[in-house]
Each structure stands twice: as structure tokens, then as C-alpha cells.
């Protein structure tokens, strides 16, 4: 079976997914990327994915700066799938912040597209202002590190 993706980049699980190696043997995806150093990426070309019902797709892998392995499947026409995924990830982070990062986008229940466009524009601007204010605050008053090595999170009280 051949999988057609159209134009897109999709992340697959690196520890539970099986991909064919250069000899055609099915191995866990993470073993293909163990040679990568932080910040490096590799294109594996067209490979079989899956043990029970394998399909063929183009596969790339990368190890990010945090040391995590990311396996991407993509269409042949995509030259740099890692860069496309990086851009998509920034959009995912934006929506996470707008939904559960204090802006509560989903509680508005707006359904009309033109109103939603306006709201998203305003929230994006508000997010930039709040990020700049937070950075400015951190420059003036250093937030201490907790025992686990991360900075303390100060949460604003929720409105009733």
C-alpha cells in the first residue's frame, strides 16, 4: 500500500513506530536517529512504516537542541520538512497560549469567521505585548530558580 500525503509534514512517534532500515529490516524509528547530534537532521528517503500493515512514505528525522528525537513523514515534493515542521510548531505554541495560556480563546464561543479573524488579530497583539512586558519585568526583577532548575511561575488570579 502506498500512502499519499498531498503536501504536508506529519510527526510520528519515535519510540513505538517501526521503519525499514537500509537493509529493509523493520526497526524502531528512534534507532535510525541515534547517530544524530543535537541540532542535526537527516533524510531517510522513501521507507516502509509499520509492522502489521506497512506503507511507504518519505521519512526524515532530527534531534532538537533539547536532545529529543523527532521523526517526520512527508511528501516527496517537500525539500526541507524539518523547517516546515518548525514553523508549524510555532503556530501550535501560539494556539496553546491563546487557548490555555491565560487568554481563554475557546470561552468566547465566537462562530462568525470575520469576528473570529478580528479576535485572533487582537489576541495575537495582546500576546506580543504580554510577552514583552514579561521580558521587561524579568530584566528588572530576576525570577529565582526553584530546586528543580526552572523559574517560579506567577499566575494571575482568575476572574470569577
ZATIVEX-906028 format. One record per residue (C-alpha): residue in one letter; x, y negated, z; chain. Coordinates in nm, 2 decimals, always signed. Layout:
BEGIN
{residuo: A | x: X | y: Y | z: Z | cadena: A} $
...
# end
This chain:
BEGIN
{residuo: X | x: +0.00 | y: +0.00 | z: +0.00 | cadena: A} $
{residuo: X | x: +0.13 | y: -0.35 | z: -0.08 | cadena: A} $
{residuo: X | x: +0.02 | y: -0.64 | z: +0.13 | cadena: A} $
{residuo: X | x: -0.04 | y: -0.97 | z: -0.04 | cadena: A} $
{residuo: X | x: +0.01 | y: -1.27 | z: +0.19 | cadena: A} $
{residuo: X | x: -0.05 | y: -1.55 | z: -0.06 | cadena: A} $
{residuo: X | x: +0.16 | y: -1.84 | z: +0.07 | cadena: A} $
{residuo: X | x: +0.23 | y: -1.82 | z: +0.44 | cadena: A} $
{residuo: X | x: +0.46 | y: -1.72 | z: +0.72 | cadena: A} $
{residuo: X | x: +0.34 | y: -1.50 | z: +1.00 | cadena: A} $
{residuo: X | x: +0.52 | y: -1.39 | z: +1.31 | cadena: A} $
{residuo: X | x: +0.51 | y: -1.02 | z: +1.41 | cadena: A} $
{residuo: X | x: +0.60 | y: -0.86 | z: +1.74 | cadena: A} $
{residuo: X | x: +0.97 | y: -0.78 | z: +1.76 | cadena: A} $
{residuo: X | x: +0.96 | y: -0.51 | z: +2.02 | cadena: A} $
{residuo: X | x: +0.66 | y: -0.30 | z: +1.91 | cadena: A} $
{residuo: X | x: +0.68 | y: -0.32 | z: +1.53 | cadena: A} $
{residuo: X | x: +0.87 | y: -0.08 | z: +1.31 | cadena: A} $
{residuo: X | x: +1.06 | y: -0.20 | z: +1.00 | cadena: A} $
{residuo: X | x: +1.26 | y: +0.00 | z: +0.75 | cadena: A} $
{residuo: X | x: +1.64 | y: -0.05 | z: +0.76 | cadena: A} $
{residuo: X | x: +1.87 | y: -0.04 | z: +0.46 | cadena: A} $
{residuo: X | x: +1.86 | y: +0.34 | z: +0.46 | cadena: A} $
{residuo: X | x: +1.48 | y: +0.34 | z: +0.46 | cadena: A} $
{residuo: X | x: +1.46 | y: +0.47 | z: +0.82 | cadena: A} $
{residuo: X | x: +1.19 | y: +0.31 | z: +1.04 | cadena: A} $
{residuo: X | x: +1.35 | y: +0.13 | z: +1.34 | cadena: A} $
{residuo: X | x: +1.22 | y: -0.13 | z: +1.59 | cadena: A} $
{residuo: X | x: +1.23 | y: -0.48 | z: +1.45 | cadena: A} $
{residuo: X | x: +1.45 | y: -0.61 | z: +1.73 | cadena: A} $
{residuo: X | x: +1.73 | y: -0.37 | z: +1.64 | cadena: A} $
{residuo: X | x: +1.76 | y: -0.53 | z: +1.30 | cadena: A} $
{residuo: X | x: +1.83 | y: -0.87 | z: +1.46 | cadena: A} $
{residuo: X | x: +2.07 | y: -0.76 | z: +1.74 | cadena: A} $
{residuo: X | x: +2.37 | y: -0.89 | z: +1.54 | cadena: A} $
{residuo: X | x: +2.24 | y: -1.24 | z: +1.52 | cadena: A} $
{residuo: X | x: +2.39 | y: -1.52 | z: +1.73 | cadena: A} $
{residuo: X | x: +2.18 | y: -1.80 | z: +1.88 | cadena: A} $
{residuo: X | x: +2.05 | y: -2.03 | z: +1.60 | cadena: A} $
{residuo: X | x: +2.12 | y: -1.77 | z: +1.32 | cadena: A} $
{residuo: X | x: +1.87 | y: -1.63 | z: +1.08 | cadena: A} $
{residuo: X | x: +1.87 | y: -1.35 | z: +0.82 | cadena: A} $
{residuo: X | x: +1.65 | y: -1.25 | z: +0.53 | cadena: A} $
{residuo: X | x: +1.60 | y: -0.87 | z: +0.50 | cadena: A} $
{residuo: X | x: +1.42 | y: -0.89 | z: +0.17 | cadena: A} $
{residuo: X | x: +1.13 | y: -0.66 | z: +0.09 | cadena: A} $
{residuo: X | x: +1.08 | y: -0.40 | z: +0.37 | cadena: A} $
{residuo: X | x: +0.82 | y: -0.14 | z: +0.48 | cadena: A} $
{residuo: X | x: +0.65 | y: -0.23 | z: +0.81 | cadena: A} $
{residuo: X | x: +0.45 | y: +0.00 | z: +1.03 | cadena: A} $
{residuo: X | x: +0.48 | y: +0.37 | z: +1.12 | cadena: A} $
{residuo: X | x: +0.14 | y: +0.52 | z: +1.06 | cadena: A} $
{residuo: X | x: +0.03 | y: +0.32 | z: +0.75 | cadena: A} $
{residuo: X | x: +0.33 | y: +0.13 | z: +0.63 | cadena: A} $
{residuo: X | x: +0.31 | y: -0.16 | z: +0.39 | cadena: A} $
{residuo: X | x: +0.57 | y: -0.36 | z: +0.20 | cadena: A} $
{residuo: X | x: +0.63 | y: -0.73 | z: +0.27 | cadena: A} $
{residuo: X | x: +0.93 | y: -0.97 | z: +0.28 | cadena: A} $
{residuo: X | x: +1.08 | y: -1.00 | z: +0.62 | cadena: A} $
{residuo: X | x: +1.32 | y: -1.25 | z: +0.79 | cadena: A} $
{residuo: X | x: +1.45 | y: -1.27 | z: +1.14 | cadena: A} $
{residuo: X | x: +1.60 | y: -1.53 | z: +1.36 | cadena: A} $
{residuo: X | x: +1.74 | y: -1.57 | z: +1.71 | cadena: A} $
{residuo: X | x: +1.64 | y: -1.91 | z: +1.85 | cadena: A} $
{residuo: X | x: +1.85 | y: -2.13 | z: +2.09 | cadena: A} $
{residuo: X | x: +1.69 | y: -1.96 | z: +2.39 | cadena: A} $
{residuo: X | x: +1.81 | y: -1.62 | z: +2.26 | cadena: A} $
{residuo: X | x: +1.46 | y: -1.49 | z: +2.17 | cadena: A} $
{residuo: X | x: +1.43 | y: -1.28 | z: +1.85 | cadena: A} $
{residuo: X | x: +1.16 | y: -1.39 | z: +1.61 | cadena: A} $
{residuo: X | x: +1.05 | y: -1.17 | z: +1.32 | cadena: A} $
{residuo: X | x: +0.86 | y: -1.33 | z: +1.03 | cadena: A} $
{residuo: X | x: +0.69 | y: -1.17 | z: +0.74 | cadena: A} $
{residuo: X | x: +0.63 | y: -1.39 | z: +0.43 | cadena: A} $
{residuo: X | x: +0.56 | y: -1.40 | z: +0.06 | cadena: A} $
{residuo: X | x: +0.84 | y: -1.37 | z: -0.19 | cadena: A} $
{residuo: X | x: +0.79 | y: -1.73 | z: -0.31 | cadena: A} $
{residuo: X | x: +0.90 | y: -1.88 | z: +0.03 | cadena: A} $
{residuo: X | x: +1.27 | y: -1.97 | z: +0.03 | cadena: A} $
{residuo: X | x: +1.31 | y: -2.08 | z: +0.40 | cadena: A} $
{residuo: X | x: +1.04 | y: -1.91 | z: +0.61 | cadena: A} $
{residuo: X | x: +1.22 | y: -1.99 | z: +0.94 | cadena: A} $
{residuo: X | x: +1.19 | y: -2.37 | z: +0.87 | cadena: A} $
{residuo: X | x: +0.82 | y: -2.34 | z: +0.77 | cadena: A} $
{residuo: X | x: +0.76 | y: -2.14 | z: +1.10 | cadena: A} $
{residuo: X | x: +0.95 | y: -2.41 | z: +1.30 | cadena: A} $
{residuo: X | x: +0.72 | y: -2.68 | z: +1.15 | cadena: A} $
{residuo: X | x: +0.41 | y: -2.47 | z: +1.22 | cadena: A} $
{residuo: X | x: +0.52 | y: -2.41 | z: +1.58 | cadena: A} $
{residuo: X | x: +0.54 | y: -2.78 | z: +1.64 | cadena: A} $
{residuo: X | x: +0.18 | y: -2.81 | z: +1.53 | cadena: A} $
{residuo: X | x: +0.09 | y: -2.52 | z: +1.77 | cadena: A} $
{residuo: X | x: +0.25 | y: -2.70 | z: +2.06 | cadena: A} $
{residuo: X | x: +0.07 | y: -3.02 | z: +1.97 | cadena: A} $
{residuo: X | x: -0.27 | y: -2.85 | z: +1.98 | cadena: A} $
{residuo: X | x: -0.18 | y: -2.67 | z: +2.31 | cadena: A} $
{residuo: X | x: -0.11 | y: -3.01 | z: +2.46 | cadena: A} $
{residuo: X | x: -0.43 | y: -3.16 | z: +2.33 | cadena: A} $
{residuo: X | x: -0.64 | y: -2.86 | z: +2.45 | cadena: A} $
{residuo: X | x: -0.49 | y: -2.76 | z: +2.78 | cadena: A} $
{residuo: X | x: -0.22 | y: -3.02 | z: +2.85 | cadena: A} $
{residuo: X | x: -0.45 | y: -3.27 | z: +3.01 | cadena: A} $
{residuo: X | x: -0.63 | y: -3.42 | z: +2.71 | cadena: A} $
{residuo: X | x: -0.91 | y: -3.16 | z: +2.71 | cadena: A} $
{residuo: X | x: -0.99 | y: -3.18 | z: +2.34 | cadena: A} $
{residuo: X | x: -1.24 | y: -2.89 | z: +2.35 | cadena: A} $
{residuo: X | x: -1.46 | y: -3.05 | z: +2.61 | cadena: A} $
{residuo: X | x: -1.57 | y: -3.32 | z: +2.37 | cadena: A} $
{residuo: X | x: -1.78 | y: -3.08 | z: +2.16 | cadena: A} $
{residuo: X | x: -1.74 | y: -3.31 | z: +1.85 | cadena: A} $
{residuo: X | x: -1.86 | y: -3.13 | z: +1.54 | cadena: A} $
{residuo: X | x: -1.86 | y: -3.40 | z: +1.27 | cadena: A} $
{residuo: X | x: -1.54 | y: -3.39 | z: +1.06 | cadena: A} $
{residuo: X | x: -1.50 | y: -3.77 | z: +1.03 | cadena: A} $
{residuo: X | x: -1.54 | y: -3.82 | z: +1.41 | cadena: A} $
{residuo: X | x: -1.30 | y: -3.53 | z: +1.48 | cadena: A} $
{residuo: X | x: -1.04 | y: -3.69 | z: +1.25 | cadena: A} $
{residuo: X | x: -1.07 | y: -4.02 | z: +1.44 | cadena: A} $
{residuo: X | x: -1.04 | y: -3.84 | z: +1.78 | cadena: A} $
{residuo: X | x: -0.74 | y: -3.64 | z: +1.67 | cadena: A} $
{residuo: X | x: -0.56 | y: -3.96 | z: +1.55 | cadena: A} $
{residuo: X | x: -0.63 | y: -4.14 | z: +1.88 | cadena: A} $
{residuo: X | x: -0.52 | y: -3.83 | z: +2.08 | cadena: A} $
{residuo: X | x: -0.20 | y: -3.80 | z: +1.88 | cadena: A} $
{residuo: X | x: -0.12 | y: -4.16 | z: +1.95 | cadena: A} $
{residuo: X | x: -0.21 | y: -4.12 | z: +2.32 | cadena: A} $
{residuo: X | x: +0.02 | y: -3.81 | z: +2.34 | cadena: A} $
{residuo: X | x: +0.31 | y: -4.01 | z: +2.20 | cadena: A} $
{residuo: X | x: +0.26 | y: -4.29 | z: +2.45 | cadena: A} $
{residuo: X | x: +0.23 | y: -4.05 | z: +2.74 | cadena: A} $
{residuo: X | x: +0.55 | y: -3.87 | z: +2.63 | cadena: A} $
{residuo: X | x: +0.74 | y: -4.20 | z: +2.60 | cadena: A} $
{residuo: X | x: +0.61 | y: -4.31 | z: +2.94 | cadena: A} $
{residuo: X | x: +0.71 | y: -3.97 | z: +3.09 | cadena: A} $
{residuo: X | x: +1.06 | y: -4.00 | z: +2.95 | cadena: A} $
{residuo: X | x: +1.09 | y: -4.36 | z: +3.07 | cadena: A} $
{residuo: X | x: +0.98 | y: -4.25 | z: +3.42 | cadena: A} $
{residuo: X | x: +1.23 | y: -3.97 | z: +3.42 | cadena: A} $
{residuo: X | x: +1.51 | y: -4.21 | z: +3.32 | cadena: A} $
{residuo: X | x: +1.43 | y: -4.44 | z: +3.62 | cadena: A} $
{residuo: X | x: +1.35 | y: -4.18 | z: +3.88 | cadena: A} $
{residuo: X | x: +1.51 | y: -3.84 | z: +3.83 | cadena: A} $
{residuo: X | x: +1.28 | y: -3.55 | z: +3.89 | cadena: A} $
{residuo: X | x: +1.46 | y: -3.30 | z: +4.12 | cadena: A} $
{residuo: X | x: +1.51 | y: -2.94 | z: +4.01 | cadena: A} $
{residuo: X | x: +1.33 | y: -2.67 | z: +4.20 | cadena: A} $
{residuo: X | x: +1.51 | y: -2.35 | z: +4.32 | cadena: A} $
{residuo: X | x: +1.42 | y: -2.17 | z: +4.00 | cadena: A} $
{residuo: X | x: +1.60 | y: -2.43 | z: +3.80 | cadena: A} $
{residuo: X | x: +1.30 | y: -2.61 | z: +3.64 | cadena: A} $
{residuo: X | x: +1.18 | y: -2.96 | z: +3.72 | cadena: A} $
{residuo: X | x: +0.88 | y: -3.00 | z: +3.95 | cadena: A} $
{residuo: X | x: +0.56 | y: -3.06 | z: +3.77 | cadena: A} $
{residuo: X | x: +0.35 | y: -3.35 | z: +3.89 | cadena: A} $
{residuo: X | x: -0.02 | y: -3.31 | z: +3.80 | cadena: A} $
{residuo: X | x: -0.27 | y: -3.59 | z: +3.79 | cadena: A} $
{residuo: X | x: -0.59 | y: -3.51 | z: +3.98 | cadena: A} $
{residuo: X | x: -0.88 | y: -3.41 | z: +3.75 | cadena: A} $
{residuo: X | x: -1.18 | y: -3.62 | z: +3.72 | cadena: A} $
{residuo: X | x: -1.50 | y: -3.46 | z: +3.87 | cadena: A} $
# end
